[in-house]
């Protein structure tokens, strides 16, 4: 996923002088059907998914919740995932420096690719799914990522491919970390669930 996101960014930035046709079509289409309630919802997600709320508050609340659930290893895993995801997003933003749509409704930072809001949403979704592998966590996670991605294009602060790149980065970072850390995280849960020895 990380390789795919990097290749996608390179193809868009170095292969096109103008935004690809799909990006332009989606930007024009979604702006045509943009309603007031959609904008209100997108602005709420803008605040939740970015700035100090996304960088500090949301990760801190997740870590505290895992600690309260006595899942300290999962809390360490979540903290590492948030840090790595944010670092990967900023690295790619600096590498590609893609221009944002000209009709932006909100102010945002440097670099359109990948979408940091969508990457953060994907990070949350995949961390929760790996820690609590249930159908409902997967469904809620997918809906959360889709809602965040659509909201970024509703506000014209990102191209559609930026949100795809963000989802790939956020999910990819967590899966790479999970391949290394998950056996360690899950070993504590297995010990806690093991029956006490008889004797």
Buried (B, 14 or more C-beta within 10 A) or exposed (E): BBEEBBEBBBEBBEEEEEBBEEBBEBBEEBBEEBEEEBBEBBBEBBEBBBEEBBBEEBBEEBBEEBBEEEBEBBBBBBBBBBBBBBEBBBEBBEBBEBEBBEEEBEEBEEBBBBBBBBBBBBBBBBBBBBBBEEEEBBEBBBEBBBBBBBBBBBBBBBBBBBBBBBBBBBBBBBBBBBEEBBEEBBEBBEEEEEEEEEE
